[in-house]
Amino acid sequence: MDRENIFNNYLESCLSREEFCGQGNPNSDILIIGKEPYCITECNEDENRKKRKDNYNLCKDLNLRDASREGKQSPTWLNYQYLIDLIYKRKTHENKIDFERFAFTTELNKLARPKARLDKETKDNIYERLLFFKESNFIQSFPVVILACGPFIKNTGEGVDRQIDNTFNACYNKEIKTTNGYKFYTHYNKEDTQLIKAGEKLIIHTRQLSNFRQGDGKRLIEAMSETIHNHLHKLGLI
């Protein structure tokens, strides 16, 4: 599989659709999907359009798209770092963020906002974005997908409400609880494709990974990392 080629196709589709691309290592085995891009203040459409174009240019830059970062980072990125370090049994970095060497991240909503909100505009964006994800060879090529977006995506009832199953041709597996209500759900793909065999794609659905690094939240990340590590090890990728 020519991952760079399908990644470039993904980027061009994002550009033409005016959608957010993401960032990180497109040749990695882990895709993390969050709620939406962050910005300090509310952005108007011109600002959002510029942010998406800047993000596209970042992804096209081979030297910058998965470069490590130093200094103060957001709680979400610190938790991503902790998760990746546990998956790959690495020493946790306190002042260096390099999880993007081992994962690619993108978002469900294309709009950058200071605080996530599930309004009609967001729901409409998510509906269109999931249709795009379903048809994207790049998005579908990852053996691990982490949906760290809580109620921004659902998988209840029947038909269109089975958003995870429909997007990834998946089947619900089980709920894994940690402590004090923290939990995540596992799903696996049902059929072979040209990119990946049945049962070899693990999809995890959980809450947004922000605003915690200790106690119950830490145990949630540790439980997820074990599940992901075991899956990648089973596939011979670790």
C-alpha positions as semicolon CSV with decimal commas, in nm:
position;residue;x (nm);y (nm);z (nm)
1;M;0,000;0,000;0,000
2;D;0,135;0,338;-0,105
3;R;0,041;0,537;0,206
4;E;0,197;0,862;0,082
5;N;-0,006;0,848;-0,236
6;I;-0,339;0,796;-0,063
7;F;-0,240;1,061;0,193
8;N;-0,181;1,313;-0,084
9;N;-0,520;1,224;-0,231
10;Y;-0,673;1,284;0,113
11;L;-0,505;1,623;0,142
12;E;-0,626;1,735;-0,199
13;S;-0,978;1,625;-0,114
14;C;-0,964;1,820;0,213
15;L;-0,844;2,127;0,025
16;S;-1,115;2,111;-0,239
17;R;-1,385;2,042;0,022
18;E;-1,248;2,316;0,251
19;E;-1,209;2,069;0,535
20;F;-0,953;2,032;0,811
21;C;-0,673;1,784;0,725
22;G;-0,505;1,707;1,058
23;Q;-0,141;1,660;1,144
24;G;0,114;1,399;1,244
25;N;0,267;1,097;1,075
26;P;0,051;0,965;0,789
27;N;0,256;0,643;0,784
28;S;0,175;0,558;1,146
29;D;-0,064;0,288;1,267
30;I;-0,283;0,505;1,491
31;L;-0,544;0,762;1,391
32;I;-0,684;0,989;1,665
33;I;-1,003;1,179;1,586
34;G;-1,105;1,459;1,822
35;K;-1,407;1,688;1,835
36;E;-1,285;1,995;1,644
37;P;-0,982;2,221;1,592
38;Y;-0,913;2,467;1,873
39;C;-0,871;2,841;1,856
40;I;-0,838;3,100;2,133
41;T;-1,131;3,316;2,022
42;E;-1,433;3,258;1,803
43;C;-1,324;3,249;1,438
44;N;-1,522;3,387;1,147
45;E;-1,537;3,196;0,819
46;D;-1,240;3,379;0,666
47;E;-1,027;3,292;0,968
48;N;-1,144;2,931;0,960
49;R;-1,065;2,910;0,590
50;K;-0,714;3,044;0,654
51;K;-0,661;2,795;0,938
52;R;-0,760;2,508;0,710
53;K;-0,525;2,628;0,436
54;D;-0,239;2,668;0,687
55;N;-0,310;2,317;0,811
56;Y;-0,298;2,183;0,454
57;N;0,041;2,351;0,402
58;L;0,167;2,200;0,728
59;C;0,072;1,851;0,612
60;K;0,249;1,905;0,280
61;D;0,572;2,000;0,461
62;L;0,762;1,674;0,519
63;N;0,986;1,838;0,778
64;L;0,710;1,987;0,992
65;R;0,404;1,763;0,981
66;D;0,521;1,529;1,261
67;A;0,794;1,744;1,419
68;S;0,834;1,729;1,797
69;R;0,738;2,030;2,007
70;E;0,874;2,173;2,329
71;G;0,723;2,401;2,591
72;K;0,375;2,423;2,740
73;Q;0,112;2,217;2,557
74;S;-0,263;2,166;2,589
75;P;-0,401;1,905;2,833
76;T;-0,538;1,711;2,535
77;W;-0,197;1,681;2,370
78;L;-0,034;1,586;2,700
79;N;-0,284;1,302;2,728
80;Y;-0,220;1,197;2,368
81;Q;0,150;1,190;2,454
82;Y;0,088;0,979;2,764
83;L;-0,129;0,736;2,565
84;I;0,126;0,691;2,287
85;D;0,414;0,650;2,531
86;L;0,225;0,371;2,711
87;I;0,128;0,197;2,385
88;Y;0,487;0,185;2,265
89;K;0,639;0,132;2,612
90;R;0,839;0,452;2,588
91;K;0,964;0,683;2,858
92;T;0,711;0,960;2,910
93;H;0,842;1,304;2,812
94;E;0,745;1,589;3,043
95;N;0,875;1,877;2,833
96;K;0,870;1,730;2,484
97;I;0,570;1,640;2,272
98;D;0,648;1,391;1,997
99;F;0,340;1,166;1,986
100;E;0,280;1,278;1,627
101;R;0,574;1,062;1,519
102;F;0,352;0,766;1,612
103;A;0,002;0,888;1,523
104;F;-0,198;1,105;1,289
105;T;-0,468;1,329;1,436
106;T;-0,769;1,493;1,280
107;E;-1,111;1,622;1,390
108;L;-1,480;1,550;1,336
109;N;-1,583;1,912;1,289
110;K;-1,399;2,132;1,039
111;L;-1,466;2,453;1,233
112;A;-1,206;2,588;1,477
113;R;-1,367;2,706;1,799
114;P;-1,258;2,808;2,151
115;K;-1,504;2,560;2,305
116;A;-1,669;2,259;2,146
117;R;-2,045;2,270;2,109
118;L;-2,276;2,023;1,943
119;D;-2,508;2,265;1,764
120;K;-2,684;2,215;1,430
121;E;-2,389;2,350;1,231
122;T;-2,156;2,105;1,403
123;K;-2,394;1,812;1,349
124;D;-2,424;1,899;0,979
125;N;-2,045;1,920;0,946
126;I;-2,000;1,587;1,122
127;Y;-2,256;1,418;0,897
128;E;-2,072;1,533;0,583
129;R;-1,731;1,459;0,735
130;L;-1,823;1,101;0,823
131;L;-1,939;1,041;0,466
132;F;-1,600;1,169;0,354
133;F;-1,416;0,951;0,608
134;K;-1,608;0,644;0,489
135;E;-1,487;0,693;0,131
136;S;-1,131;0,798;0,222
137;N;-0,872;0,526;0,164
138;F;-0,635;0,715;0,390
139;I;-0,873;0,731;0,688
140;Q;-0,969;0,366;0,637
141;S;-0,606;0,246;0,621
142;F;-0,527;0,272;0,994
143;P;-0,535;-0,049;1,202
144;V;-0,623;0,159;1,512
145;V;-0,874;0,444;1,519
146;I;-0,936;0,634;1,844
147;L;-1,256;0,837;1,844
148;A;-1,178;1,069;2,136
149;C;-1,486;1,280;2,082
150;G;-1,750;1,156;2,324
151;P;-2,109;1,247;2,219
152;F;-1,992;1,414;1,896
153;I;-2,029;1,070;1,740
154;K;-2,291;0,810;1,827
155;N;-2,349;0,443;1,767
156;T;-2,695;0,371;1,905
157;G;-3,023;0,256;1,761
158;E;-3,034;0,161;1,394
159;G;-2,959;0,298;1,049
160;V;-2,791;0,639;1,032
161;D;-2,754;0,651;1,410
162;R;-2,494;0,374;1,390
163;Q;-2,233;0,631;1,289
164;I;-1,927;0,429;1,392
165;D;-2,048;0,106;1,235
166;N;-2,150;0,282;0,913
167;T;-1,831;0,486;0,876
168;F;-1,583;0,205;0,942
169;N;-1,791;-0,099;0,836
170;A;-1,754;-0,207;1,196
171;C;-1,934;-0,410;1,459
172;Y;-1,960;-0,322;1,828
173;N;-1,747;-0,547;2,049
174;K;-1,771;-0,447;2,416
175;E;-1,764;-0,176;2,682
176;I;-1,459;-0,152;2,906
177;K;-1,506;0,033;3,236
178;T;-1,225;0,167;3,448
179;T;-1,325;0,373;3,756
180;N;-1,594;0,625;3,850
181;G;-1,783;0,604;3,525
182;Y;-1,483;0,632;3,292
183;K;-1,514;0,386;3,004
184;F;-1,448;0,318;2,638
185;Y;-1,605;0,102;2,370
186;T;-1,431;-0,129;2,124
187;H;-1,538;-0,212;1,769
188;Y;-1,378;-0,418;1,490
189;N;-1,421;-0,405;1,113
190;K;-1,642;-0,679;0,970
191;E;-1,509;-0,747;0,620
192;D;-1,187;-0,764;0,422
193;T;-1,097;-0,465;0,207
194;Q;-0,802;-0,393;-0,017
195;L;-0,646;-0,204;0,274
196;I;-0,713;-0,419;0,578
197;K;-0,854;-0,761;0,668
198;A;-1,164;-0,827;0,874
199;G;-1,101;-0,795;1,246
200;E;-0,768;-0,616;1,200
201;K;-0,903;-0,264;1,254
202;L;-0,968;-0,169;1,615
203;I;-1,195;0,131;1,669
204;I;-1,211;0,279;2,018
205;H;-1,479;0,530;2,115
206;T;-1,428;0,730;2,431
207;R;-1,456;1,077;2,584
208;Q;-1,245;1,372;2,480
209;L;-0,899;1,324;2,630
210;S;-0,861;1,659;2,800
211;N;-0,857;1,820;3,144
212;F;-0,723;1,522;3,333
213;R;-0,391;1,347;3,381
214;Q;-0,433;1,193;3,724
215;G;-0,665;0,950;3,900
216;D;-0,959;0,809;3,706
217;G;-0,867;0,975;3,378
218;K;-0,515;0,837;3,397
219;R;-0,652;0,487;3,452
220;L;-0,877;0,527;3,147
221;I;-0,575;0,609;2,930
222;E;-0,378;0,319;3,076
223;A;-0,659;0,072;3,001
224;M;-0,694;0,199;2,643
225;S;-0,319;0,181;2,587
226;E;-0,314;-0,184;2,693
227;T;-0,595;-0,273;2,453
228;I;-0,425;-0,090;2,166
229;H;-0,079;-0,232;2,243
230;N;-0,217;-0,587;2,245
231;H;-0,395;-0,531;1,912
232;L;-0,085;-0,391;1,740
233;H;0,127;-0,669;1,888
234;K;-0,116;-0,928;1,754
235;L;-0,078;-0,775;1,407
236;G;0,303;-0,779;1,436
237;L;0,322;-0,399;1,430
238;I;0,491;-0,370;1,771
